[in-house]
Amino acid sequence: MNSPLAKTAHTLTSKRGSWLVLGGIVVLVALIFGLLSGAGEDRANETAPADSESTQAQKILDRFPEADKQSVMVVASNQDGSELSADDQAELKTLGGSLGDSVGDESTETVTGPILSDDKQAALLMVPITVGLTNSDTAETVDELRTAIADDPTASGLTDDGVSLLVTGGPAIGADIASAFNGADFTLLIVTIVIVALLLIVTYRSPILWLLPLIVIGTADGLASTVTAAVGDWLELQFDAGIISVLVFGAGANYALLFISRYREELRRFADHRVALAEAWTHTATTILASNLTVVLSLLSLVFAIIPGTRGLGITAAVGLLISAAAVLFALPPVLAICGKKMFWPFIPTLERSSEEELTLAEAAKPSIWRTIATRVVRRPGLHLGAGIVILGVMATGFIGASIGLDQTEKFRVQSESAQGLDVLADHFPPGESQPIWILADTDHADDVVDSVSDMNGVVRASAIEDTNIDGTSVTKIMVTGVYEPDSAKGLDLVADIRSDVHAIDGANAQVGGAAATELDARDGNQTDFFTIVPMILAISFIILLGILRAPIAAFTLLLVNVVSSAAAIGLGAFLSRTIFGQSALDAQVPILAFLFLVALGIDYSIFLAHRAKKEAVLHGGRQGMIEAVAHTGGVITSAGIVLAGVFAALGMLPLMVLGQLGLIVGVGVLVDTIIVRTVIVPSIFGLVGNRIWWPNTSITHFGRGGAAADAGSVSAEQAGDAGRAAGAGEFDGSAVDSEPTHLLAEKEHAISGFDSHHGRH
């Protein structure tokens, strides 16, 4: 009782200590909110690696005079596909003149156009605008332009005649991305809260109890948002706040689920709810911390990523998860201590037995759907393993026909005005017109570069636009218009061909940039990150499994199953993305993030199951031990997986396709992992291999030799199966959570701390 954990638990749950701790936390949170308010202002969004050619070229472009002046295009076309009449063209010219005065920028006096397409079915107005440092700043200018068009009498006349006017081009695309997030984070927060609330109500079966963890986790989310914004400003990181919010809510709900489930069990052993709460905290604190660190360490591996958004997400998400765990460990216990056990109404636990051993035997004898399933799986492991492999194989067929990389028009879940404009532009003009390729070259060799590029297949035109002096060297900006859509495979190949061509011109020191070049570098960077980060995630996961289980064969088996199931989930996600979102490709950032979350979270669930199986194997042998493990952990793992899948699914509310695809893949993958992998595939493998999978733990590998038998008090597979069948299969309603955490949570804690009563015999 004098251990640091016990002392901390007493402080958090005692009458005086709970109020003091909670008061201190409230003051601390208020101070943090006050000190860090205003953090997280809009920052630049770079999608390509910092040292990539496109990024370096953009830095040079930004040093040209009036680099903040860029053109957007007003694309005009008849909605019925007919040619634009002479009157339409005249009205467009009048509109171009009026826009020069409406936007309020001197540069707009040089509006050019209309530029008529060869088929005379579309025309362009080139409108120079001043772009801001961020997309949000530019969005204000683009909105002003669109408002000016909507209010202009000439434009109204055109639209009344069936002419569509769409604002598009590079600045407009960036502005639409920024505008799409207006209010989206708040919508995501509300949807996430509703999902977590509903799942907690079902799990806890109380109309009151769910409010307490939800309030604590919601406060943690707000705190994490403020702190990560400050960290992002301090370290100049790029990240998506929506993903962090989902992680904080999902992980926090999981931790609260495990902790309160153990608390409910302890209330059946102790009449004083504070004593029960302290006992629950003592047994779950290390478990929650270990679970948290499993994912945090995997996230921190992203610091080695070269894509700025991926690297920034790793650091800030790790910070958010630490805050989530701290909230459940140090804020939730005082709240529960103050409110008392009446919060469990109408199913308030009552004192039943005086010892945990009696409770253990009673719970083991209870019929359970999880015991029935585990018994049948272990009894015929080959059949069930084959069925599980077939399921994963079918999921993996989703990779057939899939590709990596979305073009600009595909990156929005709901098509924006700029994306629609790009489609019209591509139908009537050279697709490269909307986003030209830019080449920076020494002025003395600029003509050589223009001549060489102009002769290349796929190039419509190349022309020198402007010269300037940069660090004592005269540099020329060259604009190249391509035949292909900038983000298409042919468009990206054209960028690579141009780079090969101009790099070979001696003395030109040419660098190729622009939107297509940035997309090419971003895809290459994401591929590099995948092959760099994935081995690190696997190494971290294996070390954690090996340290907890101390059985290399079991650790490797679990890791291999986890990798296979994660790959299958990504394949299924690719298929669902085609059927639900209508996208044949995954965003370039999706594979690495989906793999990270699926593996890290899956390893966490593997630890819950396998370490319980290890202890039970000492008592009952490997096969019966796995049955007992599934019987005691099935409800916890499934309920935790449902909560996590639900909050990840909420990412589909955000406007970008990358977030929708990520939420879909991780949500489906977590469900498959918890329901099929942990319930069928893993028990099947352990049933086939038997005691040998726990080598070198001789107390398990030698189990049953010399006439040894399972503990007389254990429930045999046949008895358990009969009991389960007699009780009926039933449906999962969260009640299984009540009994299982008593043993499950303590097991992982014992492994982390080295305290396990059986380790001396291993």
Secondary structure, DSSP 4 states (H G I P E B T S, - for coil): --SHHHHHHHHHHSHHHHHHHHHHHHHHHHHHHHHHTT---------S-TTSHHHHHHHHHTTSTTTTEEEEEEEEEETT-PPPPHHHHHHHHHHHHHHHHHS--GGGGG-EEEEE-TTSSEEEEEEEEE--SSHHHHHHHHHHHHHHHHH-HHHHHHHHTTEEEEEESHHHHHHHHHHHTTTHHHHHHHHHHHHHHHHHHHHH--TTTTHHHHHHHHHHHHHHHHHHHHHHHHHT----HHHHHHHHHHHHHHHHHHHHHHHHHHTTT-SSHHHHHHHHHHHHHHHHHHHHHHHHHHHHGGGG-SSHHHHHHHHHHHHHHHHHHHIIIIIHHHHHHHH-GGGGTTS------S-HHHHHHHHHHS--HHHHHHHHHHHSHHHHHHHHHHHHHHHHGGGTT-EE---GGGSBSS--HHHHHHHHHHHHS-GGGSS-EEEEEEGGGHHHHHHHHHTSTTEEEEEEEEEEEETTEEEEEEEEEESS-TTSHHHHHHHHHHHHHHHTSTTT--EEEEHHHHHHHHHHHHHHHHHHHHHHHHHHHHHHHHHHH--HHHHHHHHHHHHHHHHHHHHHHHHHIIIII--SEE-TTHHHHHHHHHHHHHHHHHHHHHHHHHHHHHHH-HHHHHHHHHHHHHHHHHHHHHHHHHHHHGGGGSSBHHHHHHHHHHHHHHHHIIIIIIIIIHHHHHHHHGGGGGTT-HHHHTTTGGG----TTSPPHHHHHHHHHHH------STHHHHTHHHHHHHHHHHHHT--TTGGG-
